[in-house]
Amino acid sequence: MSNIRMNQPSRFGALVGRRYNAGKLQIISYVGKDQTSGDAIFDIMCHQCGKTEQVGLSQLQSGTYRCSTCHPQFTPMTARQELEADRRKAVAEAQQKRVEAEQQAVQQAEKQRQQRNAEIRQRQQALVNEVFGTPQPEPPKESEPGYSATRTFRGEWR
């Protein structure tokens, strides 16, 4: 940070050694004050990876700072962004539930259709049996014992 003014007021010296972010980040020394934001800048050390960086006190106190080595993908979200993300998640979950309910309804309708078709086939077979009689058993196949290739005059198998 090139716009840091080097001065060390006594109130910032008392913060040296303090830990933030559940004890993972520790203040090593006071560096100075940022000229543009007016924030106090400190050298901190990450206890997970050992890296030292310069960070503003407001970032440490608010909890928005994460070690760039341990958390490279971290981007702080505003409350509005968090609410929007929660809303998107809720909409996606509701849509998923609706799709699952529709799939379940389609499966149930398919089962009912199959049951109706089976009942219709049974009624049709009953009518055919009533009109033409019960079907004759199939003749034995060549691979079955008792196979004979002869037929009687009336078409029955022996």
C-alpha positions in Angstrom: 0.0 0.0 0.0 1.8 3.0 -1.2 -0.3 5.7 0.4 0.4 4.7 4.0 1.6 7.4 6.4 3.9 6.0 9.0 2.9 7.0 12.5 2.2 4.8 15.5 -0.3 6.2 17.9 -0.4 4.4 21.2 -4.0 3.1 20.7 -3.0 0.9 17.8 0.1 -0.5 19.6 -2.3 -2.1 22.1 -3.8 -4.2 19.3 -0.6 -6.0 18.5 -0.9 -9.7 19.3 -4.7 -9.7 19.1 -6.3 -12.5 17.0 -9.2 -12.3 14.6 -11.2 -14.8 12.5 -11.5 -17.5 15.1 -7.8 -17.1 16.1 -6.5 -17.8 12.6 -5.2 -14.3 12.0 -2.9 -12.5 14.4 -1.7 -8.8 14.3 2.1 -8.7 14.3 2.7 -4.9 14.0 1.2 -1.6 13.2 2.2 -0.3 9.8 0.5 3.1 9.5 -2.6 4.8 8.4 -4.1 4.6 4.9 -4.3 8.2 3.5 -7.4 7.5 1.3 -9.6 5.5 3.6 -8.2 6.6 7.0 -8.0 2.9 8.0 -5.2 1.6 10.3 -3.0 -0.9 8.4 -1.4 -3.8 10.2 0.9 -6.6 9.4 -0.9 -9.8 10.1 0.1 -13.5 10.1 -2.1 -16.4 9.1 -1.6 -19.3 11.6 -2.8 -21.9 9.1 -0.2 -21.2 6.3 2.2 -18.7 8.0 1.8 -16.0 5.4 2.1 -12.4 6.4 0.1 -9.6 4.8 -0.9 -6.0 5.3 -4.6 -5.6 6.1 -6.8 -2.8 7.3 -8.2 -2.9 10.8 -11.8 -2.5 9.6 -11.5 -5.7 7.4 -10.2 -7.7 10.4 -12.9 -6.4 12.8 -15.8 -6.9 10.3 -14.6 -10.4 9.5 -14.6 -9.8 5.7 -10.8 -10.5 5.3 -9.7 -14.1 4.7 -6.1 -15.2 4.0 -5.5 -15.2 0.2 -3.5 -18.4 0.4 -6.0 -20.4 2.6 -9.1 -19.0 0.9 -8.3 -17.9 -2.6 -11.9 -18.2 -3.8 -13.4 -16.1 -1.0 -15.3 -12.9 -2.0 -17.2 -11.1 0.7 -20.9 -10.7 0.0 -23.1 -7.9 1.1 -26.3 -8.6 3.0 -28.3 -7.9 -0.2 -26.2 -10.4 -2.2 -26.7 -13.0 0.5 -30.5 -12.5 0.5 -30.5 -12.7 -3.3 -28.5 -15.9 -3.1 -30.8 -17.4 -0.5 -33.8 -16.4 -2.7 -32.3 -18.0 -5.7 -31.6 -21.2 -3.7 -35.2 -21.2 -2.4 -36.6 -20.8 -6.0 -34.4 -23.5 -7.3 -35.5 -25.9 -4.5 -39.2 -25.1 -5.1 -38.7 -25.7 -8.9 -36.9 -29.0 -8.1 -39.8 -30.1 -5.9 -42.3 -29.1 -8.6 -40.4 -31.1 -11.2 -40.3 -34.1 -8.9 -44.0 -33.9 -8.2 -44.8 -33.7 -12.0 -42.6 -36.7 -12.6 -44.4 -38.6 -9.9 -47.8 -37.6 -11.3 -46.7 -38.8 -14.8 -45.5 -42.1 -13.4 -48.7 -42.6 -11.5 -50.8 -41.8 -14.6 -48.6 -44.3 -16.6 -49.3 -47.0 -14.0 -53.0 -46.4 -14.2 -53.0 -46.5 -18.0 -51.2 -49.8 -17.9 -53.7 -51.2 -15.4 -56.6 -50.1 -17.6 -55.0 -51.6 -20.7 -54.4 -54.9 -18.8 -58.1 -55.0 -17.7 -59.2 -54.3 -21.3 -57.0 -57.1 -22.6 -58.4 -59.5 -20.0 -62.0 -58.6 -21.0 -61.2 -59.0 -24.7 -59.6 -62.4 -24.0 -62.7 -63.4 -22.0 -65.0 -62.4 -24.9 -62.8 -64.3 -27.4 -62.8 -67.4 -25.1 -66.5 -67.2 -24.8 -67.1 -66.9 -28.5 -64.4 -69.3 -29.8 -63.8 -71.5 -26.8 -60.6 -71.7 -24.7 -57.4 -71.9 -26.8 -55.8 -75.2 -27.3 -52.4 -75.8 -25.7 -49.4 -75.3 -27.9 -47.8 -78.5 -29.4 -44.6 -79.7 -27.7 -41.4 -78.3 -29.1 -38.7 -80.4 -30.6 -36.5 -79.9 -27.5 -39.2 -81.2 -25.2 -39.6 -84.9 -24.4 -42.5 -86.6 -26.1 -42.3 -84.6 -29.3 -43.9 -86.2 -32.3 -44.4 -84.6 -35.6 -47.6 -86.3 -36.4 -51.0 -84.7 -36.4 -54.4 -86.3 -36.4 -57.0 -85.8 -39.1 -58.7 -83.1 -37.1 -55.5 -81.2 -36.6 -54.7 -82.3 -33.0 -51.2 -83.1 -32.0 -50.3 -86.5 -30.7 
